[in-house]
Amino acid sequence: MPGWCDTASLPSAGDNGGVPTYRDEAVVLRTHKLGEADRIVTMLSRQHGKIRAVAKGVRRTASKFGARLEPMMVADIQCYVGRSLDIVQQAESLGSYGADISDDYASYTAGSVMVETADKVTDDDGSLQQYLLLVGALRSLSRREHHPSLTLDSYLLRALSIAGWAPSFVDCAVTGAPGPHTVFVAQLGGVVADEVAPPGSPRLDLDTLSLLGALLEGRWEVAEAAEDRSRAQASGIVAAYTQFHLERSLRSLQHVDRSA
């Protein structure tokens, strides 16, 4: 997808060092405390899927790599294969996106939704496409390339598409009838023709549909030119569509700051 899945700017993590250790690139999705000084880190990696590993001693102030294993950080990690949880042996920063994103509340709340979504749309086997999309979106967010709300909505639509839930914003999602159609039904996969639309379904204006299509395809010149009303309506549609397909609420979504 345009702009965010370019691998050229991502450093190579090197080859697998063999059992019982391995090396990979990974983005940190979430962490939680373990004991007095350790932390369990959940990461989406480039080659090894989703990894849950113990980072020992990272909560001590003298820890060498604690800051590299915070949510939204991208690191070159080396892990030892454990019985139930792997052990992080080394972590070198590849992208300190979390630190840059945290400086801005709107960016931080958007990034929090991204990593929570990535955690929910990927299974233990992971997905290289999801990994590249997430890293690219976090990088864009940290550089303030676009408004955080636009970056978030674009990421959510693309992540769902990779997961197999690509929405239709032009042709009917049920019959395939050529559009434009303006009735949107999340349960049916996008816009639908009037004759198959359930009673009371919301109808979107063409500007909002144009924005949604632009966010899905990465046409940023169109997205940036959209009016606030269209952005607000599009964000509501993206949120509803995302939570319907994930079959659960995103806890971080309620905290998103969509102010200009």
N, C-alpha and C positions, 0 to 999 in steps of 0.2 A: 504494500500500500504506500502511496506517495509520502516520501519524506521521513517516515519513522522506522522503516525496516531496512535501512541501509547498513550493511555490516562493515563497511569500510572503516568507520570510525571506532569500531569496537576492537580492542586489543585481543589477540589470541591468548587463551589460557594455557596452551601447551597440551601435550599428550597426557593420557592417563598414566600415572606412575606405577600402575599395577596394584593388585591386592596386597595388603589391606588398605592402601591409601589411594586417593585419587585427587585430581586437580581440575578445577572448572571455573567458569565465570558464573556469578550468581547475583541476583538482586534480592535484597532482604524484603520480605513481605510483612513479617510480624515477629515479635519477640515476647517472651515472658520469663519471669524470674524463676530460678531454680536454686534452692538453698540460699546461702548467705552471699555468695559471690559470683555464681554462675548464671547463665542465661540460656534458654532454649531458643534457637533461631530457626525460623521457617523461611526457606529461600526457594526461589524459582531459578533453576540453573539452565545453562545453555545446552548441556549434554546429558545430565543425569536426572532430569525431571525435577520434581519437588523434593527438596532436602530438608529434613529436620535434624538439627545437630546441636550438640551442647558446646557452647563457647565458655571455657573454664576461666574463671577469674576476671571476666570482662567488666564486672561491676565495681572492681577495685579501682581507685583513682590512678594507680600505677599501671593499669592494663595498657598494653601496647596497641591492641587492635579493637578495643571496645567500641570506639567511635566509628570504625569501619563496618560494624555489624549492626547498625541502626536501620530502621525501616526506610526504604527508598534509596539506600546506598547500594552501589554496584561494586563488587569486589572479585578479585582473583583469589579463590580459596583453595586450601589444601585440607582434606579431611581424612581422618582415620575411620575405617568402617567398624562400627560398634555392633553390639548384639541387637539393641532396640533403637538406639539413637547413635548417629555418627558423632565424631568429635572433631571440632575445628582446630587444626593445628596452626595454620597460618592464614592471614587475610591481608591482601594488599589492595588499596583503593584503585578502582578503575574509573569511578565517577562519583564524586561526593555530592550527588544531586540532592540527597536528603538535607544536607546542611544549607545549601542554597535555597531550596524550596521552603524550609522552615522559617526563613527570614520574612516571608510574606504570608499572612494568614489565609488569604484566598487560595494561594498556590498550595499551601500546606493541606488545607481541607480537601482540595481537588486531588492531590497526590495520595492522601489517605484512602479516598474512594478507589483510586486506581489499584493500589496494592491489595486492598480487600477484595476487589473484583477479580484480580488475577488469581488470588488464592482460591476463589470459589469456582472459576471457570476452568481451572486446570486440575487434573488428577495427579496421582503420584508419578505417572510416566512423563508428565509435563508436556510442553509444546514449544518447539523452537520458534514458531511464528509468534506465539503469545509472549515468549521471552523478549524477542526483538522488538515487538510492538510496545511492550511495557517500558523497556529501557529507552527507546526512542521518545516515547511520550514524556517520561520523567526528565529526560535531557531537554526537551523542548520547554517543559514547564520551568525548569531551573533557569533557563536562558530568557524567560519571559518573551518567547517568540510570539505568543498569542495570548488573548485573555484567558485566564485559568478556566473559566466556565466553558469556553469553546474547546479548549484542549481536552478537558474532561469528557464532554459530550462526544467529541470525535473519538476519543479512546474507547469509550463504552460501546459505541456502535460498531467499531472495528473489532473489539474483543469478542463481542457477541457473534459477529459475522464469522470470525475464525472458528468459534465454537460450534458453528452450524446453524445459527439463528439470524442470518442476514435479513434485515427488514426490507420491504419494498416501499418506496416512496413515490412511485410513478404508476406502474402497472398493478392490476388487481392481484393481491397475494393469494386469492382463492381460485379465480377463474383464468388468470393470466390476461384478461382483457386489457388492451392498451389504455394508458392513462392520458392525461392526469386524472386521478381520482382523489377525492378530498376527505373521505371518511376513513378514520384511522382506528383499527381494532388490534390491540396488542396480541390478543389471544389467537388472531388469525394470521399474524405475521406482517402486518403493515396496513397500507391503504387498501380498501376494497371497493368494488363497484356498488352502487346504490342498491341494486337488486339483491345482493347477498349480505348487506350490512345489517347487523342486529338493530332493532329499534333503540333509539336514544344514543347511538354511538356518536362520539364527538367528531365534528367536522373542522378540518384545518384550512387556513387560508393558504394560497399558493406561495406566498413569501416564506411562510414557515416550512412548507414542504421543500421549497428550493434550498433553504438553509440546512434542513436535515440531510438532503442528498449531498450537499457540499461537504458537510461534516463527515459523512460516511466515506466520501471519495477523496477527502483531503484537498478540496478546492478552496484554499484559504482566502483568496481574494473575494470570493462570494460570501464566505462566512463572516469575514471582518466587516463587510459592508452592510450586514443585516441590522435592522432596527431592534431596539431593546424589546419591543413587544414580541417580535418574532423569536428572539433569543429566549425570552422567558417561556413562551409556549413550547418551543423546541425542547428546552431543558425538562419541562414537565413530561413531555412525551418520551424522551430518552430515559428518564428515571422510571416511569411506569413500565416501559418495555423491558428495561434491564431487570427490574425486580420481579416481573412476571416470569421471565425465563429462568432466573436463578431460583425461583420458587422460595425465596426468603428475602427478608429486608436487608439492606446494607446499612449497618449501624452508623457508619461514617457519613452516609449521604445526608442525614438530617443536619449535619453541622456545616455543610458546604456554604461558603460565602460567595454569592453570585453578584455582589455589588460591583459597580463599574470601577 
